[in-house]
């Protein structure tokens, strides 16, 4: 593949084909691979070179893949043990009905931030939201925005696949990317609460029928003190190195353990703290199963990222930006926005944005950490479109029709857009 440069037309054609196939309900992995193959051939590669492009692209995401698989242990423990539900229930109970929107958004944010996938986090908190909404007369639109917006905020500070992809895309420590997303995440949470509060009376309300099957049995859940052990261990271990670097404590700053070790260790410690050591095989298998679909999509995204990386598309985009006089800083959030919108996935969007435009973003003078945060937050703006799984999972969780769920997309974009704007101002212009 040495010396091969695929035309930008072929790269765009391949990406367009992949998007069309995803919209036509073809499995996203096959859609991404087919798009990469056709795009490479149209762009001037022969059959052998096309295979090299795909292999090169998929190899580039293997670092992310093994860390995502390792994160499955922590995710499995949090979901299967009931720890995530315990944390959510405690937060909502603490705030009470008068601050229901804030409680639901914060609960989903924290559940996502501790390593639970955002669709699963929404599924966990949804029964609580329906019950609260029925009692308080809050519309489904406001309730789901609270869950989705809170989840988005938690997702950019979590050890989830999207954050791992952002860190690996720019060769950064996962903990650094998580910490850098804190301020944008808080701003996203605030915007979620403000907008959701304005939507309380807009749209369909929660009926008695909606909550008939939504009662949550908490009798088998662990106590809160035990439930928070796993995420607490993960956060402490992930943060030791950044804290050491900031404080100048050499012993801490020299302690550098990859997330691939930390996340499973945290899951196992949490499991033992909850007295669930006998379920280590069950919980880890469940976590692995939940990661499998994500891993396959990441590999597919790697294939099409290989196509775009082998093309001159990024050079063309940089040329357009320079000719227009627009600051090159905007390339990072725009890449995240466009790639996540194309695939309706935050993690896939980050993989495509970093793999396809990462080098161009850095060449325009953007620091790696700034680039990672701007790409990452950009990928949360319009990532919940109908061609993705998240759209349908969240609609089902709140018993909403497709039309009702479509009405939420602009408000989700406001939340994601707020985080992207804050990140761009902070890391693109101020820091």
N, C-alpha and C positions, 0 to 999 in steps of 0.2 A: 504494500500500500504506500510505500515511500514515494514521495513526489506526486501523489494523486491529489488533485483538488477538484471536488465535485462542484458543479455550478450551483449558484444560489437558487436558480430556478428549480433544479432538481430537489434541493433541500426543502424549499417551500411546498413543492408538489407532494413530496413524501409526507410532510407534516399534515398537509390538507387531506390527503388520502386517509391517513391514520384517524384524523378527527371525524371524517365522514363515516368511516367504518365503525367507529365507536358509537356515533349517533345512530347507526343502523343496527346497533345491539350486538355487533361482533365482539367476542371476548377482547378486552382491551390489550392483552398481551399479544394476541395474534394481529390485532389491528396495528399496533405499534411496529411489530416486526415487518408486516406487509408494507406499511408505509415506508419504512427504512429501505427495504429491498427495492421497491419500485422507484423511490426517490433516487437511490444510488445509481440504478440503471439509467434513469432519465437524465441524471446529472453527468453521465459520461463514464461511469465505472463499468468494467466487465463483470462476468459472474464471479470470478475468483476474487476480484477486488471488493465486490459487494460483501462477500462472506467475511473478508478481512475487516471491513468497516463495522459490520455487526459484532464481530468478536472483540474488536478493540473497544467498541462502545460498551458492551456488556461487562468486559473486564474492568472498565473504569468505575463501575458501581459495586464491585464485589466488596470493597471495604465497608460501604454502607450496608450492604446485605448482611454481612456477618454480625454487624452491630445491631441491626434490626432483629435478627434471630435471637441474639443474646438478650435483647430487651423483652423478648417473649416470656421469659421466666418471671420477671417483675409484673408484667401485664397479666399473666395467668394467675399469679397469686392475688393481685388486687381484685380481679374480677370473680374468680371462682370461690374465694374465701368469704366474700361478702364485705371485705374491708372498704371497698369503694362506696358501697351503699351505706355503710355505717358513717363514713365521713360526710356524705351528702345529707343524710338524715340529721346529723348533729348540727350542721351549718344552718339548715332550714329551721330547725327547732330553736336554735339560739337567736335568730333574727326575728322569728315570729311572723304573723300574717301581715302586719303593718308595713313590713319591708320585704314583701314576698319577692318582688322582681329582683332586688339586690341579692337576696338569699339564694334564689335559683341560679342567677348568673354566677355568683361567687362559688356556689357548690360545683357547678359544671366546670368552671375555670380550674378549681383546685383538683378535681378528679382527673381532668385532662393533664394538668401540670405534673401530676405525680406518675404519669406514664400510661394512662388508659387512653386508648384511641378515642378521638373525638366522637365518632358515631356511637361507640359503646358508652361513652360518658353521657351522651344525650339519652340513650336508651335507659341508663341507670336512673337518671334524675327525672325522666318524663313521667312516670307514675306519680311521683311526688308533686310535680308541676300540675298535672291534671287534677289532683285532689285539691291542691291549694287554689287553682283557678276556678274550680267549681264552687268553692266556699266563698271566694272573694269577688266573683264575677269578672275575672280577668279573661280577655279574649285569647284564643289559641295563638293568634298572630303574635301577641305580646309575649306569651309564655315561650313559644319556640324561639323568638328572637333572643330572649333572656338566656335560653340554653345554648343556642348556636353562637351568639356573640360571646358569652362567657367561655364556651369551648374554644373559640378562635383565639381568645386572649390567653387561655392556658396552653394552647397548642404551640405558641411561639416561645414558651419558656419551659417546654417539657422535653424529656428524653425520648420523644416519639420519632418515628421514621423521618418526618419532615425536617426536624431539627438536626437529626443525625446527618441527613443529606446536605443540609446547609453547611454544617461544620466540615464534613468531608469534602464538599465541593470546593472549599477554599483552604483546605489543610489546617483547620483550626481545632482546638479542643472543644468538645461538646459543651462543657461547662461555661466557656467564654461566650458562646453563642446564646446559651440559655440566659446568662446574666445580662447580656446586652439587650435582650428583648423585654426586660422587666418594665421599663418606663413605657414603651409602646403598648405593652399588655395592659398596664394599669389604665392608660388612656382609652384603650379599647373597651375595658370593663366599664369605665365611667360613661362612655358614649352608648354602650349597650343599655345600661340602666336608664339613661335619659330618654333614648328613643323608644325603648320598650314601655316606659311609663306613659309616654304620649300615645301609645297604641292600645292601652288597656281596654278601651271601649270600642276599638275598631275591629270589625270582622266577627266571625262566629265565636260564640261562647262555648264553654265546656258544659256538656249536658250530663245528666245523671247516668245515662247509658254509657257515656265515654269512660266513666270511672268505675263501672261495675267490675271490670277485670283488672283494675289498676291498683288494688290494695296491696301494700307491701308488707310482707311478713318479716319482721325483724328479729324473731325469736332465736334464729340460728346464727345471727350475725355476731362477729367478735365485738368486744368492748372497744370503745374509741381509743383508749390508751394503747391497746395492742394493734389496732387497725392502722395506726399512723407510723408504726415502727419501720415498715418496709420503705415507704417514701422518705421518711426522715433519714434513714441510713443512706439512701441513694443521694439525697440532697447534700448531706454532710460530706460524703466521700467525693462527690463531684465538685464541691465548692472548695475543698481544702487547697488545691493548687492555686486557683485565682486569689483566694484570701491571702495565701502566703506571698504571692507576687505583689499584691497591693500593700501589705503590711511590712514587707521586707524581711519576714521571718524565713530564714534560709531553709530550716528543716521542713517547713510546710511547702515552700515553693519547689523543693526538690522532690517532693512526693507527687509522682505523676503516674497515675494508673488509668488506663483506658476504660471508657464506658463499657467496653465489651466484657470486662471483668466486674466492674462495679454494679451494673444493673442486675445480673444474676445473683451476685452475692447479697445485694439488698433484698431481693425476693426471697432467698433462702432464709436469711436472718428474720425477716418479717413472718415467714411461714412458721418458724420455730417459736417466735414470740407469741403467735396465736395458737400454739399447741397443735399445729397441723403438719408436723414433720412427716407423718405417715403418708401424706398426700403429695409429696414432692413429685412423684412420677405423674400423677393425675394433673396437677396444676401446671407443670412444665409442658406436658403434652398439649393441654388446652391452649396455653400461650403460644406454643409453636404453631398449632392449627390456625389460630387467629392471625398469625403473622404471615402465613403462607401466601394468601392472596396478595398482600402488600408486596412481598418479596418478588413474586412473579411480575407484578406491574412495574416494579423498580427495574427488573431485568429488561422488560420490554422498553421502558423509557430509556434505558442505557443504549439499546439498539438504535433508536432514532436520534439520541443525543450524539452517538457516534457518527451518524450521517451528517448532522448539522456541523459537528466539529470538523469533519473532513471537507466541508464545503467552505466557500468564501462568503457565506451569508452574514456572519458576524462582521466581517470587513465592510460589507455593503451597508449594514445598519450603522456602524460607526461613521462611515462616510456621510450618510444622510444626516446624522446628528451633528457632525461638524459643519456640514454645509448649511444647516438650518440655524446654527448659532445657539442651539439649546445646550445647556450644560450636560456634559457626559455623565454627571452624577445620576441623572434620571434613567440611564440605561439599566441600572440594577433593579429598581422597583418595577420598571416597565417590563423587563424580561420576566420577572416573577408573575406579574399580572397576566401577561399574554399567555405564557406557557401553562399556568394553572387554569386559566379560562378555557384553553384549548382541550385540556385533559380532564377538567372538572375534578382535580385532585391537587391538594396542597403539596404532598410529597412528590408526586410525579412532576408537578410543575417546577418544584425546586430542582429536581434532578435535571430536567431539560434546560432550565435557565442557567444553572451552574456549568453543566457540561457543554452547552452550546455557546454561551456568552461570557462565561467566567473569565477567560483570558482577555477578551476585549474589554470587559469591565475594569479589570486590574490595569490594563495598558492605558486606560484613560485617567489613571492616577488615583483611583479609589482604593483605599486600604482594604485588606482582606476581611477584617471583622465588619467594617462598615458595609462592604459588599454583601456579606452573608446576611446581615440583619435586614438590609433593604430588599434583597431578593426574597427573603423568607416572609417578611411582612407583606410584600407585594403579592405573594402567592395566596394570601388570605382574602383578597378583595372580591374576586368573582370566581371562587372555586366550588361553589355549591350549585352548579348548573344541572339540568335534567339528565345529561349523558353520564353523570357520575352516580356512584352508589350512595353517597352521603345524602343527596337530595331525597331519594326514595326511602331510605332508612329513617330519616328524621320526620318525613311526612307520615309514615306509618306509626311512628312512636307517639305522635300527637293526634292521630286519627284525622288527618287532614286530606282533602282531595288534592289532585295535582294542581288544579287552578288556585286553590288556597295557598298551597306551598310556593307556587310561582310568585305570588304576591309578596313573599318575604325576601326574595332575592335583592331588591334595591336596598332594603334596610340592612341586610347582611353586608352589602357592599359599603355602606356608610361606616359600619364598624371596622371592616378590614381596611377601608380607605383611610380611616383615622389613624390606625396603627402604622400604615405605610407612610403617611404624611409625617407623622411624628418621628419615625425612624429616619426618614430622608432628611428632615430638618436637623435632627440631632447628629447623625453620623455622616451625612453628606455635606453639611454646611457649617455646623457649629463646632464639632469635635475633630 
